[in-house]
Amino acid sequence: MVATSIVMLGFGAMIPVLSLYVQSQGIDATTIGIIISGWAIGRLVSEPPAGWWADRHSRKPQMVVALMLVGITSLLMLVFTSALGLFVLRFIAGVASGMFGPAARGELVDATDPGTRGQAFGYFSAFMNGGFVLGPAIGAFGTSVFGGYTFPFVFMGVLGLASAMFLGRYQRSGPHVTDLLHRQQETESSLAKTGIHASAAERVYSPEPEPRPRVQAPLRAIFNRTLLAAVIIGFGLQLTMGIYDVVWPLFMIDLGADVAWIGVTFMLLGLPSMLLAPFFGRLVDTWGSIPFVVAGSVAMVGAGIAFALATEPVMPAVAATIEATFAAMLGTALFAMVAAGSPQGRTSLAQGIYGSVGTTAIIVSTMASGALYEVGRSLPFWFFAAVVTLTFALGMVVYTGFFGRWRRPPGMLGAEAEAPA
């Protein structure tokens, strides 16, 4: 959580100026969308295999290397400023993000009990958005003070490397569950040859023996309606990221805002999650995910319509704050659904699948929003509202069991999975 907060501080500092920096290199809005989508494309191709790998090995080295790549690529964006160079660097940064996210979230699932995962992911969102709240203000302020767009990229580079060093120093390291299971089986086999029972050996040599690791569920267990519904609805949620990355700074400038006000609006986007996500997590643990999925989806559609109708820069900031509050609610509920739909021993893989589908949404929105914006200022937001409506409706159809062949397999993690299929 702390390492994520550190790197998100730098990531947030880049957001208000990233599209403006690319535009300053003489690149048009459509190409800006393609360049920024490089991050999402890299994340898309890396998340599922990175999640699979993280479930079979120690996660710490994977997370440390990922954070180092994030910092290095940020610094190199000041050196390689062609459209191709910027796209490649964004792609590498996306691969690094895909390596880090599933491993970190899988670690969080394995470290918590089913009845507290909503709250755990609420705190995770709060730590993540704590950096995002302060980052845009720091980035906009640093840009104003130092001039140009260099400061946010240097800031991100330093913090990416700092978070890698922090994680390398303080994150617990050790073999993952499958490694522990293999080691235990070998130990029991060797002890059996000597006539000593494994439990007796544990009592003699280990006053506090490690809990018996879980066995990995078969891959087909991934295809259950709790996880599938969360993945579908999460696609609509992640559309916002691509639109905010590409269109939002250009949109606010067209409405009369300056860079400082853009930084404030990005800060307002992160503030509700930082303050309220743990509270939303407790509510999700008590009432389940679905009421908050419904409320969050409806509010996001309303915000998209409000953005499309905006004519000045104040109302969008208010609407964005409301949208961010409900998005925090929705995101926490969906993380709890993913945890509930994660088969045993497949937590990082489930997180990787959820993340990769969300990343696909980011790719779609980054590429489409730039092109749509050149046609009409409001078109990206009408597009967003329509897709969120569609994915919410489809996700609820899947979750309620309309497609009866998708069932929750036995052994699912979380209270929601105990409901009848």
C-alpha positions in Angstrom: 0.0 0.0 0.0 2.8 2.5 0.9 4.8 1.7 -2.2 1.7 2.1 -4.3 1.0 5.5 -2.7 4.5 6.7 -3.4 4.4 5.8 -7.1 0.9 7.2 -7.5 2.1 10.5 -6.2 4.4 10.7 -9.2 1.9 9.3 -11.6 -0.7 11.9 -10.5 1.9 14.6 -11.0 2.2 13.6 -14.7 -1.5 13.4 -15.5 -2.4 17.2 -15.8 0.4 17.9 -18.2 1.0 14.6 -20.1 -1.3 15.3 -23.1 -0.2 19.0 -23.1 3.5 17.9 -23.1 2.9 15.6 -26.1 0.9 18.3 -27.9 3.8 20.7 -27.4 6.0 18.3 -29.5 3.7 19.2 -32.5 1.5 16.0 -32.2 -2.2 16.1 -33.0 -5.0 15.0 -30.7 -5.6 11.6 -32.5 -1.9 10.7 -32.2 -1.9 11.8 -28.6 -4.6 9.3 -27.9 -2.6 6.5 -29.6 0.6 7.5 -27.7 -1.2 7.5 -24.3 -2.8 4.2 -25.2 0.6 2.7 -25.4 0.5 2.4 -21.6 -2.7 0.5 -21.7 -1.6 -1.8 -24.5 1.5 -2.7 -22.6 -0.5 -3.4 -19.5 -3.0 -5.5 -21.5 -0.4 -7.9 -22.8 1.4 -8.2 -19.5 -1.3 -8.6 -16.8 -2.6 -12.1 -17.4 0.9 -13.8 -17.8 2.2 -11.6 -14.9 -0.7 -12.7 -12.7 -0.1 -16.4 -13.6 3.6 -16.0 -12.8 2.9 -14.2 -9.5 0.7 -17.1 -8.4 3.7 -19.5 -8.8 6.7 -17.5 -7.5 7.6 -15.0 -4.9 5.9 -11.7 -5.9 8.5 -9.3 -4.4 11.1 -9.3 -7.2 8.4 -8.9 -9.8 7.0 -5.8 -8.0 10.4 -4.2 -7.4 11.5 -4.6 -11.1 8.1 -3.2 -12.2 8.5 0.0 -10.1 12.1 0.5 -11.4 10.9 0.4 -15.0 8.1 2.9 -14.2 10.7 5.4 -12.9 13.2 4.9 -15.7 10.7 5.2 -18.6 9.3 8.5 -17.1 12.8 10.1 -17.2 13.4 8.8 -20.8 10.3 10.5 -22.0 12.2 13.8 -21.8 14.9 12.4 -24.1 12.9 10.5 -26.7 10.2 13.0 -27.8 9.2 11.6 -31.2 5.7 10.1 -31.5 7.2 6.6 -31.9 9.6 7.1 -29.0 6.9 8.3 -26.7 4.6 5.4 -27.6 7.3 2.8 -27.0 8.2 4.3 -23.6 4.5 4.4 -22.6 4.2 0.8 -23.7 7.1 -0.3 -21.5 5.6 1.6 -18.6 2.3 -0.2 -19.2 4.1 -3.6 -19.1 5.6 -2.6 -15.8 2.2 -1.6 -14.4 0.8 -5.0 -15.6 3.6 -6.7 -13.7 3.0 -4.8 -10.5 -0.8 -4.6 -10.2 -1.9 -8.3 -10.2 1.0 -9.2 -7.9 0.2 -6.5 -5.4 -3.6 -7.1 -5.4 -3.1 -10.9 -5.2 -0.8 -10.3 -2.2 -3.6 -8.3 -0.6 -6.2 -11.0 -1.2 -4.0 -13.7 0.3 -3.1 -11.5 3.3 -6.8 -10.9 4.3 -9.8 -12.9 5.4 -12.9 -13.1 3.2 -15.1 -11.1 5.5 -12.7 -8.1 5.5 -11.6 -7.9 1.9 -14.0 -5.0 1.0 -12.4 -2.9 3.7 -8.9 -4.1 2.7 -9.4 -3.0 -0.9 -11.0 0.2 0.5 -7.8 1.0 2.3 -5.8 0.0 -0.8 -7.8 2.5 -2.9 -7.3 5.2 -0.2 -3.5 4.7 -0.2 -3.5 4.6 -4.0 -5.6 7.8 -4.4 -3.8 9.5 -1.5 -0.9 9.9 -3.9 -3.2 10.7 -6.8 -4.8 13.5 -4.8 -1.5 15.3 -4.0 0.2 14.4 -7.3 -1.8 16.6 -9.7 -1.4 19.7 -7.4 2.3 19.1 -7.1 2.7 18.5 -10.9 0.7 21.6 -11.8 2.5 23.8 -9.2 5.9 22.5 -10.2 5.1 23.2 -13.9 4.1 26.7 -13.0 7.2 27.4 -10.9 9.8 25.8 -13.1 8.2 26.5 -16.4 7.9 24.0 -19.2 6.8 20.4 -18.6 10.0 18.8 -17.3 9.3 18.8 -13.6 6.5 16.1 -13.5 8.5 13.6 -15.4 11.6 14.0 -13.2 9.3 13.9 -10.1 7.7 10.6 -11.4 11.1 9.1 -12.2 12.5 9.8 -8.7 9.4 8.5 -7.0 9.2 5.4 -9.1 12.8 4.5 -8.1 12.1 5.5 -4.5 9.1 3.2 -4.3 11.1 0.3 -5.7 13.8 0.8 -3.1 11.1 1.1 -0.3 9.4 -2.1 -1.4 12.7 -3.9 -1.8 13.6 -3.0 1.8 10.3 -3.6 3.6 8.1 -6.0 1.6 8.1 -9.5 3.1 9.8 -12.0 0.8 9.5 -15.7 0.6 8.2 -18.6 -1.5 4.6 -18.4 -2.7 1.8 -20.9 -1.8 2.7 -23.4 -4.6 6.3 -23.4 -3.6 5.4 -24.0 0.1 3.1 -26.8 -0.9 5.8 -28.5 -2.9 8.3 -28.1 -0.1 5.9 -29.5 2.4 5.2 -32.5 0.2 8.9 -33.2 -0.1 9.4 -32.9 3.6 6.5 -35.3 4.4 7.9 -37.8 1.9 11.4 -37.8 3.3 10.1 -38.0 6.9 7.8 -40.9 6.0 10.9 -42.9 4.9 12.4 -42.4 8.4 9.1 -43.3 10.1 8.5 -39.8 11.6 5.1 -38.3 11.1 5.2 -34.7 9.6 3.0 -33.2 12.3 5.3 -34.6 15.0 8.3 -33.1 13.2 6.5 -29.7 13.0 5.9 -29.8 16.7 9.5 -30.5 17.4 11.2 -28.1 15.0 8.7 -25.4 14.5 6.9 -24.0 17.6 4.6 -21.9 15.3 4.3 -24.0 12.1 3.2 -22.2 9.0 -0.5 -22.8 8.0 -1.0 -25.4 5.3 -1.0 -23.7 1.9 -4.0 -24.0 -0.3 -4.0 -26.1 -3.5 -4.6 -24.3 -6.8 -8.0 -24.7 -8.2 -8.2 -25.8 -11.9 -8.1 -23.0 -14.5 -11.7 -23.6 -15.6 -12.8 -22.4 -12.1 -12.0 -18.8 -13.3 -15.1 -18.9 -15.5 -17.7 -18.2 -12.9 -20.4 -15.5 -13.0 -19.2 -13.5 -10.0 -15.9 -12.8 -11.6 -17.3 -12.5 -15.1 -19.9 -9.9 -14.0 -17.2 -7.9 -12.2 -15.0 -8.0 -15.3 -17.7 -6.8 -17.6 -18.8 -3.9 -15.3 -15.2 -3.0 -14.7 -14.8 -2.4 -18.4 -17.2 0.5 -18.2 -15.5 1.9 -15.1 -12.1 1.9 -16.7 -13.3 3.9 -19.7 -13.0 7.0 -17.5 -9.2 6.7 -17.2 -8.6 6.9 -20.9 -10.9 9.9 -21.3 -9.3 11.8 -18.4 -5.8 11.0 -19.6 -6.4 12.3 -23.2 -9.3 14.6 -23.3 -9.8 16.2 -19.9 -6.9 18.7 -20.0 -7.8 19.7 -23.6 -11.5 19.8 -22.6 -10.9 22.1 -19.6 -8.6 24.4 -21.5 -11.3 24.8 -24.2 -13.8 25.7 -21.5 -11.5 28.5 -20.2 -9.5 26.7 -17.4 -5.7 27.1 -16.9 -3.2 24.4 -15.9 -3.5 25.2 -12.2 -7.3 24.6 -12.3 -6.7 21.3 -14.3 -4.5 20.2 -11.4 -7.2 21.0 -8.9 -9.8 19.0 -10.8 -7.5 16.0 -10.9 -7.0 16.4 -7.2 -10.7 16.4 -6.7 -11.0 13.2 -8.7 -8.8 11.4 -6.2 -9.9 13.0 -2.9 -13.2 11.1 -2.5 -11.5 7.7 -2.9 -8.8 8.6 -0.4 -11.3 9.7 2.2 -14.2 7.4 1.7 -12.9 4.1 0.2 -12.3 2.4 3.6 -15.8 3.4 4.6 -17.3 2.1 1.4 -15.3 -1.1 2.0 -16.9 -1.7 5.3 -20.3 -1.1 3.8 -19.5 -3.6 1.0 -18.5 -6.2 3.6 -21.8 -5.7 5.4 -24.3 -5.4 2.5 -22.5 -7.0 -0.4 -21.3 -5.5 -3.6 -24.4 -5.2 -5.8 -26.2 -2.2 -4.2 -23.0 -0.2 -4.6 -22.4 -1.4 -8.1 -25.8 -0.2 -9.1 -25.4 3.2 -7.4 -21.9 3.8 -8.8 -22.9 2.8 -12.4 -25.9 5.1 -12.4 -23.9 8.0 -11.0 -21.2 7.6 -13.6 -23.7 7.7 -16.5 -25.1 10.9 -15.1 -21.7 12.5 -14.8 -20.9 11.6 -18.4 -24.0 13.4 -19.5 -23.1 16.4 -17.3 -19.7 16.7 -18.9 -21.2 16.5 -22.4 -23.5 19.5 -21.6 -20.8 21.7 -19.9 -20.1 25.2 -21.2 -17.7 26.5 -18.4 -15.0 25.0 -16.3 -16.6 25.0 -12.8 -19.6 22.7 -13.3 -17.4 19.8 -14.7 -15.2 20.0 -11.6 -18.3 19.6 -9.3 -19.6 16.8 -11.5 -16.2 15.1 -11.5 -16.0 15.2 -7.7 -19.5 13.5 -7.5 -18.5 11.0 -10.2 -15.3 10.2 -8.4 -17.1 9.5 -5.1 -19.4 7.0 -6.7 -16.6 5.6 -8.8 -14.7 4.9 -5.5 -17.8 3.1 -4.3 -18.1 1.1 -7.5 -14.3 0.3 -7.7 -14.3 -1.0 -4.1 -17.4 -3.2 -4.7 -15.9 -4.6 -7.9 -12.6 -5.5 -6.2 -14.6 -7.4 -3.6 -16.5 -9.2 -6.3 -13.2 -10.2 -8.0 -11.9 -11.5 -4.7 -15.1 -13.4 -4.1 -14.8 -14.9 -7.6 -11.1 -15.8 -7.3 -10.6 -19.6 -7.2 -8.1 -20.8 -4.5 -4.5 -20.3 -5.5 -5.6 -18.2 -8.5 -5.9 -14.8 -6.9 -3.3 -12.9 -8.9 -4.5 -14.5 -12.2 -8.0 -13.4 -11.4 -6.7 -9.9 -10.7 -4.7 -10.0 -13.9 -7.8 -10.9 -16.0 -9.9 -8.2 -14.3 -7.1 -5.7 -14.9 -6.5 -6.7 -18.5 -10.1 -6.3 -19.5 -10.1 -2.9 -17.7 -7.0 -2.1 -19.6 -8.7 -2.9 -22.9 -11.3 -0.3 -21.9 -8.5 2.2 -21.4 -7.1 1.4 -24.9 -10.5 1.8 -26.5 -11.2 5.1 -24.7 -7.8 6.6 -25.2 -7.8 5.9 -29.0 -11.5 6.7 -29.5 -11.7 9.8 -27.3 -8.9 11.7 -29.1 -10.5 11.1 -32.5 -14.1 11.8 -31.2 -12.8 15.1 -29.5 -11.6 16.3 -32.9 -15.1 15.8 -34.3 -17.0 17.3 -31.3 -16.1 18.4 -27.8 -19.0 16.5 -26.2 -18.7 13.2 -28.2 -16.2 11.4 -25.9 -18.5 11.9 -22.9 -21.7 10.7 -24.8 -19.6 7.6 -25.8 -18.6 7.1 -22.2 -22.2 7.3 -20.9 -23.4 4.9 -23.5 -20.8 2.2 -22.9 -21.1 2.3 -19.1 -24.9 1.8 -19.5 -24.3 -1.2 -21.8 -21.7 -2.9 -19.6 -23.6 -2.4 -16.4 -26.8 -4.0 -18.0 -24.8 -6.9 -19.4 -22.9 -7.5 -16.2 -26.1 -7.7 -14.2 -27.6 -10.2 -16.6 -24.5 -12.4 -16.2 -24.4 -12.0 -12.4 -28.1 -12.9 -11.9 -27.6 -16.1 -13.7 -29.5 -15.5 -17.0 -26.8 -17.6 -18.6 -27.2 -20.7 -16.4 -24.1 -22.5 -17.6 -21.9 -20.0 -15.7 -21.9 -21.2 -12.1 -19.9 -20.3 -9.0 -17.6 -23.2 -8.4 -17.1 -24.7 -4.9 -14.3 -23.4 -2.8 -14.8 -19.7 -3.8 -13.3 -17.0 -1.7 -15.6 -14.5 0.0 -19.0 -14.4 1.5 -20.7 -13.5 -1.8 -19.6 -16.8 -3.4 -21.5 -18.7 -0.8 -24.8 -17.6 -2.2 -26.6 -20.3 -4.3 -25.7 -20.3 -8.0 
